[in-house]
Amino acid sequence: MDVNGFVKKIFSWRVLIGLLAGGALGYAYYHFIGCRGGSCPIWANPWRSTLIGMAFGAILLFDTRTKADREPEKE
């Protein structure tokens, strides 16, 4: 795979949507459920919870299929 293909795969629409949705859900978790006492270091900080949510969203929507799997079979 060339560098251009790798960059296109990483910055695809699916991953960007995953980043935005995950970040929103991570912040919502902090705001509505989060740890107020500070005993859980990940969810007690809004920046950390947003970043963790963004990472989860990007991982869930990252396309791991190969090019051969995406193209339909030619008869």
Secondary structure in CASP SS format (residue, H / E / C, confidence):
PFRMAT SS
TARGET T0000
AUTHOR 0000-0000-0000
METHOD secondary structure of the structure
MODEL  1
M C 1.00
D C 1.00
V H 1.00
N H 1.00
G H 1.00
F H 1.00
V H 1.00
K H 1.00
K H 1.00
I H 1.00
F C 1.00
S C 1.00
W H 1.00
R H 1.00
V H 1.00
L H 1.00
I H 1.00
G H 1.00
L H 1.00
L H 1.00
A H 1.00
G H 1.00
G H 1.00
A H 1.00
L H 1.00
G H 1.00
Y H 1.00
A H 1.00
Y H 1.00
Y H 1.00
H H 1.00
F H 1.00
I C 1.00
G C 1.00
C C 1.00
R C 1.00
G C 1.00
G C 1.00
S C 1.00
C C 1.00
P C 1.00
I C 1.00
W C 1.00
A C 1.00
N C 1.00
P H 1.00
W H 1.00
R H 1.00
S H 1.00
T H 1.00
L H 1.00
I H 1.00
G H 1.00
M H 1.00
A H 1.00
F H 1.00
G H 1.00
A H 1.00
I H 1.00
L H 1.00
L H 1.00
F C 1.00
D C 1.00
T C 1.00
R C 1.00
T C 1.00
K H 1.00
A H 1.00
D H 1.00
R H 1.00
E C 1.00
P C 1.00
E C 1.00
K C 1.00
E C 1.00
END
